Amino acid sequence: MSAPEAAAGGPAVEEVPGRRPRRRLAAVVLVVLVALAGVVLGGRLGGAGQQESALLGGPAPGLAGPTLEGGSFDLADWDGEVVLVNVWASWCAPCRREQPLLVAADQALGPRGLRIVGIDVRDRADDARTFLAEHGGAPWPNVVDPDGERAVEWGTFALPETYLVGRDGTVVAKASGELEAAWIDEHVVPLLTADGAP
């Protein structure tokens, strides 16, 4: 028995030349791919802020359908209004955190002309209603979107996302991730004070 065999307690296993470098290369490639995927997803799911959207500067998509409240809604009825379109779901943790801010914005800016509408995505109606009751309510309509089609039409990547529609029906801003008061101050308030609005 050779020295390597004796040290290992049995026959030595011979390494095949070139195997280890290939395994190392495969491991490095895998790590790089995982890191790139993280960067891409992080960019899509990152914190609130102005995010690129094909909708920016163009007309807002249509939004019509039944609401959680049992009525119906059509965005076309709000022509000439400043509208915040919030895409959310009861199972979305950041949506839970931002709900009180939306309620506060409605209370403070609703009298100045802000309208809010929600798109409730892939949710059970009972869960969504419970969510709203537990997190400050929502005196605005919430259009149900059980299959996510309306969210896709609005270009939503991940929840929550919020779109700001100006009086001319143009999408002027988009926030991805949990909404922040600074975003409302920067994007919403100036539209409410433009053109002689109070």
SULPE-V534808 format. One record per residue. N is the residue number from 0. NEAR is the number of other ideal C-beta (glycine too) atoms within 12 Angstrom. Layout:
n=N near=NEAR
n=N near=NEAR
This chain:
n=0 near=11
n=1 near=11
n=2 near=8
n=3 near=14
n=4 near=13
n=5 near=11
n=6 near=11
n=7 near=12
n=8 near=9
n=9 near=11
n=10 near=12
n=11 near=14
n=12 near=10
n=13 near=10
n=14 near=11
n=15 near=10
n=16 near=8
n=17 near=10
n=18 near=13
n=19 near=12
n=20 near=13
n=21 near=13
n=22 near=14
n=23 near=13
n=24 near=14
n=25 near=14
n=26 near=14
n=27 near=14
n=28 near=14
n=29 near=14
n=30 near=14
n=31 near=14
n=32 near=14
n=33 near=14
n=34 near=14
n=35 near=14
n=36 near=15
n=37 near=15
n=38 near=14
n=39 near=15
n=40 near=14
n=41 near=16
n=42 near=18
n=43 near=21
n=44 near=24
n=45 near=21
n=46 near=22
n=47 near=31
n=48 near=22
n=49 near=24
n=50 near=27
n=51 near=16
n=52 near=27
n=53 near=17
n=54 near=26
n=55 near=23
n=56 near=17
n=57 near=19
n=58 near=20
n=59 near=35
n=60 near=28
n=61 near=22
n=62 near=37
n=63 near=23
n=64 near=25
n=65 near=21
n=66 near=27
n=67 near=36
n=68 near=22
n=69 near=12
n=70 near=17
n=71 near=18
n=72 near=31
n=73 near=18
n=74 near=33
n=75 near=19
n=76 near=17
n=77 near=27
n=78 near=19
n=79 near=17
n=80 near=29
n=81 near=40
n=82 near=42
n=83 near=46
n=84 near=50
n=85 near=50
n=86 near=43
n=87 near=47
n=88 near=35
n=89 near=31
n=90 near=19
n=91 near=32
n=92 near=19
n=93 near=28
n=94 near=38
n=95 near=25
n=96 near=21
n=97 near=37
n=98 near=35
n=99 near=21
n=100 near=33
n=101 near=42
n=102 near=25
n=103 near=20
n=104 near=37
n=105 near=30
n=106 near=19
n=107 near=20
n=108 near=33
n=109 near=24
n=110 near=13
n=111 near=22
n=112 near=27
n=113 near=37
n=114 near=34
n=115 near=42
n=116 near=44
n=117 near=51
n=118 near=49
n=119 near=43
n=120 near=36
n=121 near=25
n=122 near=31
n=123 near=17
n=124 near=23
n=125 near=14
n=126 near=24
n=127 near=34
n=128 near=23
n=129 near=17
n=130 near=29
n=131 near=33
n=132 near=16
n=133 near=17
n=134 near=25
n=135 near=21
n=136 near=23
n=137 near=35
n=138 near=19
n=139 near=35
n=140 near=32
n=141 near=40
n=142 near=39
n=143 near=37
n=144 near=35
n=145 near=21
n=146 near=15
n=147 near=21
n=148 near=19
n=149 near=33
n=150 near=33
n=151 near=18
n=152 near=26
n=153 near=38
n=154 near=26
n=155 near=36
n=156 near=26
n=157 near=30
n=158 near=37
n=159 near=42
n=160 near=43
n=161 near=44
n=162 near=46
n=163 near=41
n=164 near=40
n=165 near=34
n=166 near=23
n=167 near=19
n=168 near=26
n=169 near=21
n=170 near=36
n=171 near=31
n=172 near=35
n=173 near=35
n=174 near=41
n=175 near=33
n=176 near=32
n=177 near=31
n=178 near=41
n=179 near=25
n=180 near=21
n=181 near=17
n=182 near=33
n=183 near=32
n=184 near=18
n=185 near=19
n=186 near=33
n=187 near=41
n=188 near=25
n=189 near=21
n=190 near=30
n=191 near=29
n=192 near=16
n=193 near=18
n=194 near=14
n=195 near=8
n=196 near=20
n=197 near=14
